[in-house]
Amino acid sequence: MLDGLRFAFGTLSVLRVRVERWDRPTAGRAMLAAPLVGLVLGGAAAGAGALVASRGGALLGSVAAVAVLAGLTRGLHLDGLADVADGLGSGKPAEDALRIMKQSDIGPFGVLTLLLVLLAQIAALADAFAASAGRGALAVLTAAVTARCALAWGCLRSVPAARPGGLGAMVAGTVPVGGALAVTAGSALVLALAGAAEGWSTLRQPVALAVGLGCAWALLRRCQRRFDGVTGDVLGALAETAATGALLVLALV
């Protein structure tokens, strides 16, 4: 499991972690450990957002939280979201769409999707930070953990890789359903306890987690039909979709 943790932090964050094993069994354990990465990165972003919000207001605090999360991941998930938007929006056959996603530039579908998703995340977090610094921080943590739970579901053994090579092919099909259920249940419990400590209903965070994962699952099914599997970009898009879905639930419900 320690190798899985190293793999998870080494590939899903900017933290300098020595990855000693690079194989599919370790990759599967890393995807199951991904919510722990969410707790660490989300905690850092939540702290930064709360600090800035206390001095500069809720909107600036939400921007700081989103920026810190993006920085701690090198923008990996946002890049994947933009690439998947370009691939799906192209309307081309799977092979051509995958080629478009692999290119280093970003097209109009990617730009528009990034803009709307980031605006939605910032607006939802601003609502939470306006209520209190603690609730804003908890919203950030919920989004970060939900995003990384989605990675486990995107790597189920029933989900193939869309193409050989790359991180997507390494992690695709490595996670058993029972493992994904276990880490999701554990994450829901942690978030429920955190929500109760902040004075929210114990169901609020788990419901946000479930809805966020449902949004990611819908995108996963679409990408499977369109690309015949997943890539690293698809996994990044799943993470951002899950995080946005969870934040919208916290803002609207």
TAUR-V997067 format. One record per residue. N is the residue number from 1. PHI is phi in whole degrees, -180 to 180 (NA if undefined). PSI is psi in whole degrees, 0 to 359 (999 if undefined). D_FIRST is the distance of its C-alpha to the first C-alpha in Angstrom with 2 decimals. Layout:
# TAUR-V997067
n->(N	N)
phi->(PHI	PHI)
psi->(PSI	PSI)
d_first->(D_FIRST	D_FIRST)
This chain:
# TAUR-V997067
n->(1	2	3	4	5	6	7	8	9	10	11	12	13	14	15	16	17	18	19	20	21	22	23	24	25	26	27	28	29	30	31	32	33	34	35	36	37	38	39	40	41	42	43	44	45	46	47	48	49	50	51	52	53	54	55	56	57	58	59	60	61	62	63	64	65	66	67	68	69	70	71	72	73	74	75	76	77	78	79	80	81	82	83	84	85	86	87	88	89	90	91	92	93	94	95	96	97	98	99	100	101	102	103	104	105	106	107	108	109	110	111	112	113	114	115	116	117	118	119	120	121	122	123	124	125	126	127	128	129	130	131	132	133	134	135	136	137	138	139	140	141	142	143	144	145	146	147	148	149	150	151	152	153	154	155	156	157	158	159	160	161	162	163	164	165	166	167	168	169	170	171	172	173	174	175	176	177	178	179	180	181	182	183	184	185	186	187	188	189	190	191	192	193	194	195	196	197	198	199	200	201	202	203	204	205	206	207	208	209	210	211	212	213	214	215	216	217	218	219	220	221	222	223	224	225	226	227	228	229	230	231	232	233	234	235	236	237	238	239	240	241	242	243	244	245	246	247	248	249	250	251	252	253)
phi->(NA	-63	-62	-64	-64	-61	-60	-63	-70	-70	-101	-106	-150	-87	-61	-82	-120	-79	-90	-92	-127	-130	-145	-68	-59	-68	-62	-62	-66	-65	-68	-73	-87	-56	-59	-66	-61	-61	-63	-70	-68	-64	-63	-65	-67	-64	-62	-65	-64	-64	-64	-68	-63	-69	-106	-117	103	-63	-64	-66	-64	-67	-63	-63	-63	-64	-66	-65	-60	-64	-66	-73	-114	59	66	-60	-72	-65	-63	-62	-60	-64	-65	-66	-61	-66	-66	-68	-73	-68	71	-91	-57	-54	-62	-69	-64	-65	-66	-62	-65	-80	-67	-80	-85	-126	-97	-63	-64	-65	-62	-63	-64	-59	-61	-67	-66	-66	-63	-64	-63	-65	-64	-66	-69	-62	-62	-69	-67	-66	-70	-174	-63	-65	-69	-64	-63	-67	-64	-61	-63	-61	-64	-66	-71	-60	-58	-86	-65	-63	-65	-63	-69	-74	-111	-57	-63	-85	-107	-82	-80	-78	-154	-76	86	86	-64	-59	-68	-68	-98	-62	71	-108	-111	-74	-58	-60	-66	-63	-64	-65	-70	-68	-63	-63	-65	-62	-65	-61	-68	-64	-65	-66	-65	-64	-64	-88	97	-91	-60	-68	-91	-62	-69	-59	-65	-61	-60	-64	-67	-59	-67	-63	-63	-64	-64	-62	-66	-60	-62	-64	-68	-63	-67	-83	-111	66	155	-118	-129	-60	-63	-61	-63	-63	-65	-62	-62	-68	-65	-63	-63	-66	-59	-63	-66	-65	-63	-64	-82	-100	-102)
psi->(328	320	322	320	317	316	315	309	327	329	336	6	171	356	138	94	132	116	110	337	133	81	171	319	319	323	319	317	326	320	329	333	355	322	331	323	320	321	317	308	319	323	318	315	322	316	317	317	317	319	313	321	324	338	323	1	165	318	314	324	320	322	318	318	314	320	319	317	317	318	322	348	7	25	21	313	323	322	317	319	315	318	319	321	318	319	313	322	342	331	13	164	162	314	316	322	320	325	319	318	330	343	153	342	174	135	182	323	320	316	313	317	314	316	311	318	315	321	318	316	314	317	317	318	325	322	317	316	331	329	311	158	322	318	325	316	320	324	318	314	319	315	317	318	318	318	320	340	325	332	321	317	330	347	22	153	341	356	112	169	143	336	157	154	156	174	323	316	330	319	342	137	25	352	124	152	319	321	317	319	319	313	329	316	318	319	319	320	314	315	324	317	321	320	320	322	331	354	8	164	144	347	344	308	315	322	317	318	313	317	318	317	326	319	317	321	321	318	321	314	320	316	325	317	324	319	358	25	196	158	176	323	318	318	320	319	323	318	312	323	316	316	317	317	316	318	322	323	316	329	327	337	999)
d_first->(0.00	3.80	5.35	4.89	6.27	8.68	9.68	10.35	12.36	13.90	15.27	16.04	17.67	20.07	18.02	18.03	14.50	14.29	12.36	12.12	11.10	13.07	13.05	13.05	10.14	7.88	10.38	10.05	6.48	8.01	10.99	9.61	8.40	11.87	13.79	12.27	13.71	16.79	17.10	17.14	19.41	21.41	22.00	23.39	25.53	26.69	27.83	29.66	31.28	32.44	33.88	35.76	36.93	38.42	40.50	41.13	40.87	38.59	38.94	38.10	35.12	33.74	34.34	32.51	29.42	29.36	30.04	27.25	24.67	26.17	26.18	22.56	21.63	24.52	26.09	23.69	23.88	27.60	28.30	26.70	28.80	31.94	31.38	30.82	33.93	35.92	34.76	35.54	38.70	40.07	40.98	40.59	39.19	35.46	35.76	37.86	35.75	32.60	34.71	35.79	32.23	31.35	34.33	33.90	36.63	36.62	39.23	41.11	38.81	35.84	37.87	39.15	35.79	34.18	37.23	37.26	33.56	33.56	36.83	35.48	32.40	34.59	37.26	34.92	33.30	36.79	37.81	34.97	35.65	39.34	38.68	36.84	34.37	31.93	32.20	31.81	28.65	27.24	28.26	26.40	23.20	23.73	24.29	21.25	18.86	20.88	20.77	17.00	16.95	19.43	17.10	15.10	18.56	19.77	17.23	18.08	18.76	22.42	22.55	23.38	23.47	26.95	27.21	25.59	23.90	22.15	18.96	20.23	20.54	17.08	15.37	18.24	18.02	14.27	13.71	15.29	17.78	16.43	13.05	15.18	17.49	15.01	13.64	17.30	18.63	16.38	17.47	21.02	21.06	20.01	22.63	25.19	24.98	25.34	28.26	29.91	29.76	31.54	34.12	33.17	32.94	29.60	29.89	30.47	26.96	25.53	28.55	28.00	24.38	25.70	28.55	26.49	24.20	27.44	28.85	25.84	26.07	29.77	29.14	26.53	29.17	31.75	29.74	28.99	32.73	33.70	31.33	30.20	26.53	24.29	23.89	22.03	25.15	25.02	21.51	22.85	25.90	23.99	22.26	25.68	27.41	25.12	25.49	29.24	29.66	28.00	30.20	33.29	32.76	32.50	35.67	37.70	36.95)
